[in-house]
Amino acid sequence: MFRRSRLTLYFEILEAIEQGREKKTWIMYSTNLSWNLLTKILETLTGKRFVRVERKGKHRRYKITRKGSRALSYHRKSIEGLHPTIKLHE
């Protein structure tokens, strides 16, 4: 088993949100993270404006911003450039 870097976790969360997992619980399950760690990372991503929060009453939905989409796109291109056999989400 290996540990994921913090940067890898950021991109996994961005990818989950981009794929439509907008609730915190859905993001937590799809990225296999603890609630506390996910909360800290989401605070960072929202603070840096890679993700925005939409509130409706007590409910929160997380949405990827244009900045977050661009960062995710650059990340995918860099991975594919390093490993041409790996294709991330064509």
PyMOL Python script that loads the backbone (N, CA, C, O; Angstrom):
from pymol import cmd

cmd.read_pdbstr("""\
ATOM      1  N   MET A   1       0.840  -1.163   0.000  1.00  0.00           N
ATOM      2  CA  MET A   1       0.000   0.000   0.000  1.00  0.00           C
ATOM      3  C   MET A   1       0.896   1.240   0.000  1.00  0.00           C
ATOM      4  O   MET A   1       2.007   1.209   0.529  1.00  0.00           O
ATOM      5  N   PHE A   2       0.415   2.315  -0.587  1.00  0.00           N
ATOM      6  CA  PHE A   2       1.194   3.541  -0.651  1.00  0.00           C
ATOM      7  C   PHE A   2       0.367   4.713  -0.137  1.00  0.00           C
ATOM      8  O   PHE A   2      -0.862   4.670  -0.103  1.00  0.00           O
ATOM      9  N   ARG A   3       1.074   5.750   0.255  1.00  0.00           N
ATOM     10  CA  ARG A   3       0.414   6.970   0.717  1.00  0.00           C
ATOM     11  C   ARG A   3       0.290   7.935  -0.447  1.00  0.00           C
ATOM     12  O   ARG A   3       1.200   8.065  -1.265  1.00  0.00           O
ATOM     13  N   ARG A   4      -0.838   8.603  -0.511  1.00  0.00           N
ATOM     14  CA  ARG A   4      -1.052   9.602  -1.555  1.00  0.00           C
ATOM     15  C   ARG A   4      -0.536  10.951  -1.060  1.00  0.00           C
ATOM     16  O   ARG A   4      -0.694  11.306   0.108  1.00  0.00           O
ATOM     17  N   SER A   5       0.074  11.680  -1.963  1.00  0.00           N
ATOM     18  CA  SER A   5       0.565  13.006  -1.599  1.00  0.00           C
ATOM     19  C   SER A   5      -0.619  13.965  -1.446  1.00  0.00           C
ATOM     20  O   SER A   5      -1.721  13.692  -1.921  1.00  0.00           O
ATOM     21  N   ARG A   6      -0.375  15.069  -0.789  1.00  0.00           N
ATOM     22  CA  ARG A   6      -1.418  16.074  -0.613  1.00  0.00           C
ATOM     23  C   ARG A   6      -1.866  16.600  -1.977  1.00  0.00           C
ATOM     24  O   ARG A   6      -3.056  16.821  -2.204  1.00  0.00           O
ATOM     25  N   LEU A   7      -0.907  16.797  -2.882  1.00  0.00           N
ATOM     26  CA  LEU A   7      -1.236  17.277  -4.222  1.00  0.00           C
ATOM     27  C   LEU A   7      -2.134  16.282  -4.957  1.00  0.00           C
ATOM     28  O   LEU A   7      -3.082  16.681  -5.633  1.00  0.00           O
ATOM     29  N   THR A   8      -1.840  15.003  -4.826  1.00  0.00           N
ATOM     30  CA  THR A   8      -2.683  13.973  -5.439  1.00  0.00           C
ATOM     31  C   THR A   8      -4.098  14.038  -4.874  1.00  0.00           C
ATOM     32  O   THR A   8      -5.070  13.895  -5.615  1.00  0.00           O
ATOM     33  N   LEU A   9      -4.216  14.250  -3.585  1.00  0.00           N
ATOM     34  CA  LEU A   9      -5.540  14.346  -2.961  1.00  0.00           C
ATOM     35  C   LEU A   9      -6.311  15.543  -3.495  1.00  0.00           C
ATOM     36  O   LEU A   9      -7.513  15.449  -3.744  1.00  0.00           O
ATOM     37  N   TYR A  10      -5.620  16.679  -3.673  1.00  0.00           N
ATOM     38  CA  TYR A  10      -6.284  17.859  -4.243  1.00  0.00           C
ATOM     39  C   TYR A  10      -6.894  17.524  -5.597  1.00  0.00           C
ATOM     40  O   TYR A  10      -8.052  17.844  -5.863  1.00  0.00           O
ATOM     41  N   PHE A  11      -6.107  16.878  -6.450  1.00  0.00           N
ATOM     42  CA  PHE A  11      -6.596  16.583  -7.791  1.00  0.00           C
ATOM     43  C   PHE A  11      -7.678  15.515  -7.783  1.00  0.00           C
ATOM     44  O   PHE A  11      -8.594  15.571  -8.604  1.00  0.00           O
ATOM     45  N   GLU A  12      -7.600  14.548  -6.886  1.00  0.00           N
ATOM     46  CA  GLU A  12      -8.662  13.544  -6.791  1.00  0.00           C
ATOM     47  C   GLU A  12      -9.980  14.195  -6.362  1.00  0.00           C
ATOM     48  O   GLU A  12     -11.044  13.820  -6.855  1.00  0.00           O
ATOM     49  N   ILE A  13      -9.916  15.149  -5.465  1.00  0.00           N
ATOM     50  CA  ILE A  13     -11.126  15.853  -5.029  1.00  0.00           C
ATOM     51  C   ILE A  13     -11.685  16.704  -6.161  1.00  0.00           C
ATOM     52  O   ILE A  13     -12.893  16.703  -6.399  1.00  0.00           O
ATOM     53  N   LEU A  14     -10.814  17.433  -6.863  1.00  0.00           N
ATOM     54  CA  LEU A  14     -11.273  18.228  -8.005  1.00  0.00           C
ATOM     55  C   LEU A  14     -11.940  17.341  -9.053  1.00  0.00           C
ATOM     56  O   LEU A  14     -12.973  17.699  -9.619  1.00  0.00           O
ATOM     57  N   GLU A  15     -11.343  16.192  -9.300  1.00  0.00           N
ATOM     58  CA  GLU A  15     -11.904  15.264 -10.284  1.00  0.00           C
ATOM     59  C   GLU A  15     -13.268  14.741  -9.838  1.00  0.00           C
ATOM     60  O   GLU A  15     -14.189  14.641 -10.648  1.00  0.00           O
ATOM     61  N   ALA A  16     -13.399  14.414  -8.572  1.00  0.00           N
ATOM     62  CA  ALA A  16     -14.680  13.919  -8.045  1.00  0.00           C
ATOM     63  C   ALA A  16     -15.766  14.978  -8.211  1.00  0.00           C
ATOM     64  O   ALA A  16     -16.888  14.671  -8.613  1.00  0.00           O
ATOM     65  N   ILE A  17     -15.425  16.220  -7.899  1.00  0.00           N
ATOM     66  CA  ILE A  17     -16.409  17.302  -8.028  1.00  0.00           C
ATOM     67  C   ILE A  17     -16.756  17.514  -9.497  1.00  0.00           C
ATOM     68  O   ILE A  17     -17.921  17.715  -9.840  1.00  0.00           O
ATOM     69  N   GLU A  18     -15.760  17.472 -10.354  1.00  0.00           N
ATOM     70  CA  GLU A  18     -16.003  17.642 -11.786  1.00  0.00           C
ATOM     71  C   GLU A  18     -16.934  16.549 -12.324  1.00  0.00           C
ATOM     72  O   GLU A  18     -17.725  16.800 -13.234  1.00  0.00           O
ATOM     73  N   GLN A  19     -16.841  15.349 -11.768  1.00  0.00           N
ATOM     74  CA  GLN A  19     -17.661  14.224 -12.207  1.00  0.00           C
ATOM     75  C   GLN A  19     -19.067  14.268 -11.617  1.00  0.00           C
ATOM     76  O   GLN A  19     -19.864  13.359 -11.852  1.00  0.00           O
ATOM     77  N   GLY A  20     -19.377  15.307 -10.858  1.00  0.00           N
ATOM     78  CA  GLY A  20     -20.743  15.464 -10.371  1.00  0.00           C
ATOM     79  C   GLY A  20     -20.968  15.098  -8.922  1.00  0.00           C
ATOM     80  O   GLY A  20     -22.101  15.149  -8.444  1.00  0.00           O
ATOM     81  N   ARG A  21     -19.930  14.736  -8.221  1.00  0.00           N
ATOM     82  CA  ARG A  21     -20.084  14.450  -6.790  1.00  0.00           C
ATOM     83  C   ARG A  21     -19.970  15.779  -6.058  1.00  0.00           C
ATOM     84  O   ARG A  21     -18.866  16.249  -5.784  1.00  0.00           O
ATOM     85  N   GLU A  22     -21.090  16.373  -5.748  1.00  0.00           N
ATOM     86  CA  GLU A  22     -21.123  17.741  -5.236  1.00  0.00           C
ATOM     87  C   GLU A  22     -21.328  17.829  -3.734  1.00  0.00           C
ATOM     88  O   GLU A  22     -21.039  18.860  -3.128  1.00  0.00           O
ATOM     89  N   LYS A  23     -21.821  16.761  -3.130  1.00  0.00           N
ATOM     90  CA  LYS A  23     -22.025  16.761  -1.684  1.00  0.00           C
ATOM     91  C   LYS A  23     -20.752  16.250  -1.006  1.00  0.00           C
ATOM     92  O   LYS A  23     -20.041  15.395  -1.534  1.00  0.00           O
ATOM     93  N   LYS A  24     -20.495  16.794   0.159  1.00  0.00           N
ATOM     94  CA  LYS A  24     -19.277  16.443   0.885  1.00  0.00           C
ATOM     95  C   LYS A  24     -19.171  14.936   1.147  1.00  0.00           C
ATOM     96  O   LYS A  24     -18.094  14.353   1.025  1.00  0.00           O
ATOM     97  N   THR A  25     -20.283  14.320   1.503  1.00  0.00           N
ATOM     98  CA  THR A  25     -20.283  12.875   1.767  1.00  0.00           C
ATOM     99  C   THR A  25     -19.924  12.088   0.507  1.00  0.00           C
ATOM    100  O   THR A  25     -19.154  11.130   0.565  1.00  0.00           O
ATOM    101  N   TRP A  26     -20.483  12.495  -0.623  1.00  0.00           N
ATOM    102  CA  TRP A  26     -20.193  11.803  -1.885  1.00  0.00           C
ATOM    103  C   TRP A  26     -18.711  11.939  -2.235  1.00  0.00           C
ATOM    104  O   TRP A  26     -18.079  10.983  -2.685  1.00  0.00           O
ATOM    105  N   ILE A  27     -18.167  13.138  -2.023  1.00  0.00           N
ATOM    106  CA  ILE A  27     -16.746  13.363  -2.302  1.00  0.00           C
ATOM    107  C   ILE A  27     -15.901  12.492  -1.376  1.00  0.00           C
ATOM    108  O   ILE A  27     -14.924  11.883  -1.813  1.00  0.00           O
ATOM    109  N   MET A  28     -16.269  12.434  -0.117  1.00  0.00           N
ATOM    110  CA  MET A  28     -15.529  11.647   0.871  1.00  0.00           C
ATOM    111  C   MET A  28     -15.478  10.171   0.470  1.00  0.00           C
ATOM    112  O   MET A  28     -14.413   9.553   0.499  1.00  0.00           O
ATOM    113  N   TYR A  29     -16.619   9.615   0.099  1.00  0.00           N
ATOM    114  CA  TYR A  29     -16.653   8.202  -0.275  1.00  0.00           C
ATOM    115  C   TYR A  29     -15.888   7.934  -1.573  1.00  0.00           C
ATOM    116  O   TYR A  29     -15.190   6.925  -1.677  1.00  0.00           O
ATOM    117  N   SER A  30     -16.007   8.808  -2.543  1.00  0.00           N
ATOM    118  CA  SER A  30     -15.361   8.548  -3.835  1.00  0.00           C
ATOM    119  C   SER A  30     -13.844   8.713  -3.769  1.00  0.00           C
ATOM    120  O   SER A  30     -13.120   8.117  -4.567  1.00  0.00           O
ATOM    121  N   THR A  31     -13.360   9.520  -2.819  1.00  0.00           N
ATOM    122  CA  THR A  31     -11.914   9.717  -2.700  1.00  0.00           C
ATOM    123  C   THR A  31     -11.304   8.899  -1.563  1.00  0.00           C
ATOM    124  O   THR A  31     -10.086   8.883  -1.383  1.00  0.00           O
ATOM    125  N   ASN A  32     -12.152   8.229  -0.807  1.00  0.00           N
ATOM    126  CA  ASN A  32     -11.711   7.386   0.301  1.00  0.00           C
ATOM    127  C   ASN A  32     -10.888   8.185   1.319  1.00  0.00           C
ATOM    128  O   ASN A  32      -9.791   7.781   1.706  1.00  0.00           O
ATOM    129  N   LEU A  33     -11.439   9.321   1.740  1.00  0.00           N
ATOM    130  CA  LEU A  33     -10.780  10.179   2.716  1.00  0.00           C
ATOM    131  C   LEU A  33     -11.610  10.265   3.982  1.00  0.00           C
ATOM    132  O   LEU A  33     -12.816  10.019   3.970  1.00  0.00           O
ATOM    133  N   SER A  34     -10.951  10.614   5.067  1.00  0.00           N
ATOM    134  CA  SER A  34     -11.685  10.852   6.311  1.00  0.00           C
ATOM    135  C   SER A  34     -12.392  12.199   6.216  1.00  0.00           C
ATOM    136  O   SER A  34     -12.019  13.060   5.419  1.00  0.00           O
ATOM    137  N   TRP A  35     -13.407  12.361   7.035  1.00  0.00           N
ATOM    138  CA  TRP A  35     -14.187  13.599   7.050  1.00  0.00           C
ATOM    139  C   TRP A  35     -13.298  14.803   7.393  1.00  0.00           C
ATOM    140  O   TRP A  35     -13.388  15.852   6.756  1.00  0.00           O
ATOM    141  N   ASN A  36     -12.442  14.638   8.404  1.00  0.00           N
ATOM    142  CA  ASN A  36     -11.596  15.747   8.845  1.00  0.00           C
ATOM    143  C   ASN A  36     -10.586  16.172   7.779  1.00  0.00           C
ATOM    144  O   ASN A  36     -10.408  17.366   7.534  1.00  0.00           O
ATOM    145  N   LEU A  37      -9.936  15.214   7.154  1.00  0.00           N
ATOM    146  CA  LEU A  37      -8.965  15.550   6.112  1.00  0.00           C
ATOM    147  C   LEU A  37      -9.656  16.182   4.915  1.00  0.00           C
ATOM    148  O   LEU A  37      -9.153  17.155   4.352  1.00  0.00           O
ATOM    149  N   LEU A  38     -10.803  15.640   4.521  1.00  0.00           N
ATOM    150  CA  LEU A  38     -11.554  16.216   3.405  1.00  0.00           C
ATOM    151  C   LEU A  38     -11.953  17.655   3.717  1.00  0.00           C
ATOM    152  O   LEU A  38     -11.852  18.526   2.853  1.00  0.00           O
ATOM    153  N   THR A  39     -12.397  17.908   4.925  1.00  0.00           N
ATOM    154  CA  THR A  39     -12.795  19.259   5.328  1.00  0.00           C
ATOM    155  C   THR A  39     -11.627  20.234   5.189  1.00  0.00           C
ATOM    156  O   THR A  39     -11.795  21.334   4.665  1.00  0.00           O
ATOM    157  N   LYS A  40     -10.455  19.837   5.653  1.00  0.00           N
ATOM    158  CA  LYS A  40      -9.267  20.695   5.560  1.00  0.00           C
ATOM    159  C   LYS A  40      -8.900  20.985   4.103  1.00  0.00           C
ATOM    160  O   LYS A  40      -8.588  22.121   3.747  1.00  0.00           O
ATOM    161  N   ILE A  41      -8.942  19.951   3.272  1.00  0.00           N
ATOM    162  CA  ILE A  41      -8.567  20.134   1.868  1.00  0.00           C
ATOM    163  C   ILE A  41      -9.604  20.987   1.144  1.00  0.00           C
ATOM    164  O   ILE A  41      -9.241  21.844   0.338  1.00  0.00           O
ATOM    165  N   LEU A  42     -10.876  20.767   1.417  1.00  0.00           N
ATOM    166  CA  LEU A  42     -11.914  21.596   0.789  1.00  0.00           C
ATOM    167  C   LEU A  42     -11.784  23.060   1.208  1.00  0.00           C
ATOM    168  O   LEU A  42     -12.023  23.957   0.400  1.00  0.00           O
ATOM    169  N   GLU A  43     -11.412  23.306   2.455  1.00  0.00           N
ATOM    170  CA  GLU A  43     -11.186  24.680   2.908  1.00  0.00           C
ATOM    171  C   GLU A  43     -10.049  25.319   2.103  1.00  0.00           C
ATOM    172  O   GLU A  43     -10.143  26.482   1.709  1.00  0.00           O
ATOM    173  N   THR A  44      -8.986  24.564   1.862  1.00  0.00           N
ATOM    174  CA  THR A  44      -7.864  25.067   1.064  1.00  0.00           C
ATOM    175  C   THR A  44      -8.302  25.336  -0.369  1.00  0.00           C
ATOM    176  O   THR A  44      -8.012  26.394  -0.928  1.00  0.00           O
ATOM    177  N   LEU A  45      -9.005  24.370  -0.960  1.00  0.00           N
ATOM    178  CA  LEU A  45      -9.433  24.523  -2.356  1.00  0.00           C
ATOM    179  C   LEU A  45     -10.417  25.679  -2.530  1.00  0.00           C
ATOM    180  O   LEU A  45     -10.371  26.379  -3.541  1.00  0.00           O
ATOM    181  N   THR A  46     -11.298  25.887  -1.568  1.00  0.00           N
ATOM    182  CA  THR A  46     -12.224  27.015  -1.674  1.00  0.00           C
ATOM    183  C   THR A  46     -11.495  28.333  -1.406  1.00  0.00           C
ATOM    184  O   THR A  46     -11.780  29.342  -2.051  1.00  0.00           O
ATOM    185  N   GLY A  47     -10.565  28.327  -0.464  1.00  0.00           N
ATOM    186  CA  GLY A  47      -9.789  29.524  -0.167  1.00  0.00           C
ATOM    187  C   GLY A  47      -8.947  29.984  -1.345  1.00  0.00           C
ATOM    188  O   GLY A  47      -8.753  31.182  -1.552  1.00  0.00           O
ATOM    189  N   LYS A  48      -8.448  29.029  -2.115  1.00  0.00           N
ATOM    190  CA  LYS A  48      -7.634  29.336  -3.298  1.00  0.00           C
ATOM    191  C   LYS A  48      -8.494  29.487  -4.558  1.00  0.00           C
ATOM    192  O   LYS A  48      -7.975  29.723  -5.649  1.00  0.00           O
ATOM    193  N   ARG A  49      -9.798  29.349  -4.395  1.00  0.00           N
ATOM    194  CA  ARG A  49     -10.798  29.515  -5.463  1.00  0.00           C
ATOM    195  C   ARG A  49     -10.701  28.480  -6.586  1.00  0.00           C
ATOM    196  O   ARG A  49     -10.956  28.789  -7.750  1.00  0.00           O
ATOM    197  N   PHE A  50     -10.331  27.254  -6.223  1.00  0.00           N
ATOM    198  CA  PHE A  50     -10.398  26.146  -7.162  1.00  0.00           C
ATOM    199  C   PHE A  50     -11.786  25.505  -7.111  1.00  0.00           C
ATOM    200  O   PHE A  50     -12.222  24.841  -8.052  1.00  0.00           O
ATOM    201  N   VAL A  51     -12.461  25.725  -5.988  1.00  0.00           N
ATOM    202  CA  VAL A  51     -13.799  25.181  -5.745  1.00  0.00           C
ATOM    203  C   VAL A  51     -14.625  26.291  -5.103  1.00  0.00           C
ATOM    204  O   VAL A  51     -14.102  27.109  -4.346  1.00  0.00           O
ATOM    205  N   ARG A  52     -15.920  26.311  -5.413  1.00  0.00           N
ATOM    206  CA  ARG A  52     -16.823  27.249  -4.748  1.00  0.00           C
ATOM    207  C   ARG A  52     -17.927  26.453  -4.055  1.00  0.00           C
ATOM    208  O   ARG A  52     -18.232  25.321  -4.429  1.00  0.00           O
ATOM    209  N   VAL A  53     -18.507  27.067  -3.053  1.00  0.00           N
ATOM    210  CA  VAL A  53     -19.574  26.424  -2.292  1.00  0.00           C
ATOM    211  C   VAL A  53     -20.876  27.137  -2.620  1.00  0.00           C
ATOM    212  O   VAL A  53     -20.959  28.364  -2.557  1.00  0.00           O
ATOM    213  N   GLU A  54     -21.889  26.359  -2.970  1.00  0.00           N
ATOM    214  CA  GLU A  54     -23.235  26.893  -3.176  1.00  0.00           C
ATOM    215  C   GLU A  54     -24.076  26.428  -2.000  1.00  0.00           C
ATOM    216  O   GLU A  54     -24.174  25.232  -1.723  1.00  0.00           O
ATOM    217  N   ARG A  55     -24.676  27.381  -1.320  1.00  0.00           N
ATOM    218  CA  ARG A  55     -25.489  27.056  -0.149  1.00  0.00           C
ATOM    219  C   ARG A  55     -26.961  27.277  -0.447  1.00  0.00           C
ATOM    220  O   ARG A  55     -27.353  28.294  -1.018  1.00  0.00           O
ATOM    221  N   LYS A  56     -27.756  26.313  -0.051  1.00  0.00           N
ATOM    222  CA  LYS A  56     -29.215  26.429  -0.124  1.00  0.00           C
ATOM    223  C   LYS A  56     -29.741  25.962   1.222  1.00  0.00           C
ATOM    224  O   LYS A  56     -29.868  24.764   1.476  1.00  0.00           O
ATOM    225  N   GLY A  57     -30.042  26.921   2.073  1.00  0.00           N
ATOM    226  CA  GLY A  57     -30.453  26.567   3.430  1.00  0.00           C
ATOM    227  C   GLY A  57     -29.300  25.921   4.164  1.00  0.00           C
ATOM    228  O   GLY A  57     -28.219  26.503   4.262  1.00  0.00           O
ATOM    229  N   LYS A  58     -29.518  24.727   4.680  1.00  0.00           N
ATOM    230  CA  LYS A  58     -28.474  23.994   5.393  1.00  0.00           C
ATOM    231  C   LYS A  58     -27.588  23.181   4.448  1.00  0.00           C
ATOM    232  O   LYS A  58     -26.540  22.679   4.853  1.00  0.00           O
ATOM    233  N   HIS A  59     -28.003  23.057   3.214  1.00  0.00           N
ATOM    234  CA  HIS A  59     -27.293  22.198   2.273  1.00  0.00           C
ATOM    235  C   HIS A  59     -26.168  22.941   1.566  1.00  0.00           C
ATOM    236  O   HIS A  59     -26.298  24.115   1.219  1.00  0.00           O
ATOM    237  N   ARG A  60     -25.068  22.238   1.363  1.00  0.00           N
ATOM    238  CA  ARG A  60     -23.926  22.792   0.638  1.00  0.00           C
ATOM    239  C   ARG A  60     -23.599  21.891  -0.535  1.00  0.00           C
ATOM    240  O   ARG A  60     -23.616  20.665  -0.422  1.00  0.00           O
ATOM    241  N   ARG A  61     -23.307  22.503  -1.641  1.00  0.00           N
ATOM    242  CA  ARG A  61     -22.853  21.792  -2.836  1.00  0.00           C
ATOM    243  C   ARG A  61     -21.523  22.407  -3.252  1.00  0.00           C
ATOM    244  O   ARG A  61     -21.356  23.626  -3.230  1.00  0.00           O
ATOM    245  N   TYR A  62     -20.597  21.562  -3.624  1.00  0.00           N
ATOM    246  CA  TYR A  62     -19.291  22.021  -4.062  1.00  0.00           C
ATOM    247  C   TYR A  62     -19.230  21.960  -5.580  1.00  0.00           C
ATOM    248  O   TYR A  62     -19.607  20.965  -6.199  1.00  0.00           O
ATOM    249  N   LYS A  63     -18.747  23.047  -6.161  1.00  0.00           N
ATOM    250  CA  LYS A  63     -18.651  23.160  -7.614  1.00  0.00           C
ATOM    251  C   LYS A  63     -17.219  23.532  -7.975  1.00  0.00           C
ATOM    252  O   LYS A  63     -16.589  24.349  -7.304  1.00  0.00           O
ATOM    253  N   ILE A  64     -16.722  22.930  -9.026  1.00  0.00           N
ATOM    254  CA  ILE A  64     -15.379  23.269  -9.492  1.00  0.00           C
ATOM    255  C   ILE A  64     -15.451  24.590 -10.259  1.00  0.00           C
ATOM    256  O   ILE A  64     -16.383  24.817 -11.031  1.00  0.00           O
ATOM    257  N   THR A  65     -14.481  25.441 -10.045  1.00  0.00           N
ATOM    258  CA  THR A  65     -14.441  26.724 -10.743  1.00  0.00           C
ATOM    259  C   THR A  65     -13.654  26.577 -12.044  1.00  0.00           C
ATOM    260  O   THR A  65     -13.075  25.527 -12.324  1.00  0.00           O
ATOM    261  N   ARG A  66     -13.647  27.625 -12.807  1.00  0.00           N
ATOM    262  CA  ARG A  66     -12.867  27.612 -14.054  1.00  0.00           C
ATOM    263  C   ARG A  66     -11.378  27.414 -13.740  1.00  0.00           C
ATOM    264  O   ARG A  66     -10.676  26.691 -14.447  1.00  0.00           O
ATOM    265  N   LYS A  67     -10.918  28.056 -12.688  1.00  0.00           N
ATOM    266  CA  LYS A  67      -9.529  27.912 -12.257  1.00  0.00           C
ATOM    267  C   LYS A  67      -9.234  26.455 -11.876  1.00  0.00           C
ATOM    268  O   LYS A  67      -8.176  25.924 -12.216  1.00  0.00           O
ATOM    269  N   GLY A  68     -10.162  25.820 -11.177  1.00  0.00           N
ATOM    270  CA  GLY A  68     -10.004  24.422 -10.802  1.00  0.00           C
ATOM    271  C   GLY A  68     -10.008  23.503 -12.006  1.00  0.00           C
ATOM    272  O   GLY A  68      -9.236  22.546 -12.057  1.00  0.00           O
ATOM    273  N   SER A  69     -10.866  23.779 -12.977  1.00  0.00           N
ATOM    274  CA  SER A  69     -10.922  22.977 -14.204  1.00  0.00           C
ATOM    275  C   SER A  69      -9.623  23.085 -14.996  1.00  0.00           C
ATOM    276  O   SER A  69      -9.119  22.095 -15.525  1.00  0.00           O
ATOM    277  N   ARG A  70      -9.089  24.308 -15.069  1.00  0.00           N
ATOM    278  CA  ARG A  70      -7.820  24.494 -15.789  1.00  0.00           C
ATOM    279  C   ARG A  70      -6.685  23.755 -15.101  1.00  0.00           C
ATOM    280  O   ARG A  70      -5.868  23.113 -15.760  1.00  0.00           O
ATOM    281  N   ALA A  71      -6.633  23.844 -13.775  1.00  0.00           N
ATOM    282  CA  ALA A  71      -5.582  23.145 -13.025  1.00  0.00           C
ATOM    283  C   ALA A  71      -5.681  21.639 -13.239  1.00  0.00           C
ATOM    284  O   ALA A  71      -4.666  20.968 -13.429  1.00  0.00           O
ATOM    285  N   LEU A  72      -6.893  21.112 -13.208  1.00  0.00           N
ATOM    286  CA  LEU A  72      -7.103  19.680 -13.425  1.00  0.00           C
ATOM    287  C   LEU A  72      -6.701  19.278 -14.837  1.00  0.00           C
ATOM    288  O   LEU A  72      -6.111  18.215 -15.036  1.00  0.00           O
ATOM    289  N   SER A  73      -7.010  20.105 -15.804  1.00  0.00           N
ATOM    290  CA  SER A  73      -6.632  19.842 -17.190  1.00  0.00           C
ATOM    291  C   SER A  73      -5.109  19.815 -17.346  1.00  0.00           C
ATOM    292  O   SER A  73      -4.567  18.924 -18.000  1.00  0.00           O
ATOM    293  N   TYR A  74      -4.424  20.788 -16.746  1.00  0.00           N
ATOM    294  CA  TYR A  74      -2.953  20.822 -16.808  1.00  0.00           C
ATOM    295  C   TYR A  74      -2.353  19.600 -16.132  1.00  0.00           C
ATOM    296  O   TYR A  74      -1.370  19.034 -16.609  1.00  0.00           O
ATOM    297  N   HIS A  75      -2.946  19.202 -15.028  1.00  0.00           N
ATOM    298  CA  HIS A  75      -2.473  18.016 -14.311  1.00  0.00           C
ATOM    299  C   HIS A  75      -2.592  16.769 -15.193  1.00  0.00           C
ATOM    300  O   HIS A  75      -1.658  15.973 -15.285  1.00  0.00           O
ATOM    301  N   ARG A  76      -3.732  16.613 -15.827  1.00  0.00           N
ATOM    302  CA  ARG A  76      -3.937  15.451 -16.703  1.00  0.00           C
ATOM    303  C   ARG A  76      -2.932  15.449 -17.847  1.00  0.00           C
ATOM    304  O   ARG A  76      -2.367  14.405 -18.174  1.00  0.00           O
ATOM    305  N   LYS A  77      -2.704  16.613 -18.461  1.00  0.00           N
ATOM    306  CA  LYS A  77      -1.747  16.699 -19.565  1.00  0.00           C
ATOM    307  C   LYS A  77      -0.336  16.369 -19.105  1.00  0.00           C
ATOM    308  O   LYS A  77       0.414  15.716 -19.831  1.00  0.00           O
ATOM    309  N   SER A  78       0.030  16.810 -17.915  1.00  0.00           N
ATOM    310  CA  SER A  78       1.374  16.520 -17.426  1.00  0.00           C
ATOM    311  C   SER A  78       1.546  15.029 -17.143  1.00  0.00           C
ATOM    312  O   SER A  78       2.597  14.461 -17.441  1.00  0.00           O
ATOM    313  N   ILE A  79       0.532  14.395 -16.576  1.00  0.00           N
ATOM    314  CA  ILE A  79       0.602  12.955 -16.313  1.00  0.00           C
ATOM    315  C   ILE A  79       0.704  12.187 -17.621  1.00  0.00           C
ATOM    316  O   ILE A  79       1.511  11.266 -17.745  1.00  0.00           O
ATOM    317  N   GLU A  80      -0.116  12.564 -18.596  1.00  0.00           N
ATOM    318  CA  GLU A  80      -0.075  11.889 -19.892  1.00  0.00           C
ATOM    319  C   GLU A  80       1.255  12.124 -20.593  1.00  0.00           C
ATOM    320  O   GLU A  80       1.722  11.252 -21.326  1.00  0.00           O
ATOM    321  N   GLY A  81       1.878  13.291 -20.382  1.00  0.00           N
ATOM    322  CA  GLY A  81       3.178  13.577 -20.968  1.00  0.00           C
ATOM    323  C   GLY A  81       4.282  12.737 -20.352  1.00  0.00           C
ATOM    324  O   GLY A  81       5.221  12.330 -21.036  1.00  0.00           O
ATOM    325  N   LEU A  82       4.165  12.482 -19.063  1.00  0.00           N
ATOM    326  CA  LEU A  82       5.163  11.664 -18.378  1.00  0.00           C
ATOM    327  C   LEU A  82       4.993  10.182 -18.676  1.00  0.00           C
ATOM    328  O   LEU A  82       5.968   9.437 -18.780  1.00  0.00           O
ATOM    329  N   HIS A  83       3.757   9.775 -18.808  1.00  0.00           N
ATOM    330  CA  HIS A  83       3.425   8.371 -19.042  1.00  0.00           C
ATOM    331  C   HIS A  83       2.484   8.290 -20.244  1.00  0.00           C
ATOM    332  O   HIS A  83       1.266   8.267 -20.067  1.00  0.00           O
ATOM    333  N   PRO A  84       3.030   8.248 -21.470  1.00  0.00           N
ATOM    334  CA  PRO A  84       2.185   8.273 -22.658  1.00  0.00           C
ATOM    335  C   PRO A  84       1.158   7.141 -22.723  1.00  0.00           C
ATOM    336  O   PRO A  84       0.158   7.263 -23.431  1.00  0.00           O
ATOM    337  N   THR A  85       1.386   6.053 -22.003  1.00  0.00           N
ATOM    338  CA  THR A  85       0.435   4.946 -22.051  1.00  0.00           C
ATOM    339  C   THR A  85      -0.773   5.190 -21.159  1.00  0.00           C
ATOM    340  O   THR A  85      -1.782   4.495 -21.276  1.00  0.00           O
ATOM    341  N   ILE A  86      -0.680   6.175 -20.266  1.00  0.00           N
ATOM    342  CA  ILE A  86      -1.775   6.490 -19.361  1.00  0.00           C
ATOM    343  C   ILE A  86      -2.642   7.564 -19.992  1.00  0.00           C
ATOM    344  O   ILE A  86      -2.151   8.630 -20.364  1.00  0.00           O
ATOM    345  N   LYS A  87      -3.910   7.286 -20.110  1.00  0.00           N
ATOM    346  CA  LYS A  87      -4.871   8.267 -20.618  1.00  0.00           C
ATOM    347  C   LYS A  87      -5.864   8.549 -19.520  1.00  0.00           C
ATOM    348  O   LYS A  87      -6.629   7.667 -19.127  1.00  0.00           O
ATOM    349  N   LEU A  88      -5.861   9.771 -19.019  1.00  0.00           N
ATOM    350  CA  LEU A  88      -6.785  10.155 -17.965  1.00  0.00           C
ATOM    351  C   LEU A  88      -7.980  10.851 -18.552  1.00  0.00           C
ATOM    352  O   LEU A  88      -7.847  11.949 -19.091  1.00  0.00           O
ATOM    353  N   HIS A  89      -9.130  10.255 -18.465  1.00  0.00           N
ATOM    354  CA  HIS A  89     -10.411  10.847 -18.865  1.00  0.00           C
ATOM    355  C   HIS A  89     -10.342  11.536 -20.229  1.00  0.00           C
ATOM    356  O   HIS A  89     -10.223  12.758 -20.316  1.00  0.00           O
ATOM    357  N   GLU A  90     -10.416  10.770 -21.237  1.00  0.00           N
ATOM    358  CA  GLU A  90     -10.386  11.320 -22.608  1.00  0.00           C
ATOM    359  C   GLU A  90     -11.625  12.069 -22.938  1.00  0.00           C
ATOM    360  O   GLU A  90     -11.754  12.590 -24.046  1.00  0.00           O
TER     361      GLU A  90
END
""", "prot")
cmd.dss("prot")
cmd.show_as("cartoon", "prot")
cmd.util.cbc("prot")
cmd.orient("prot")
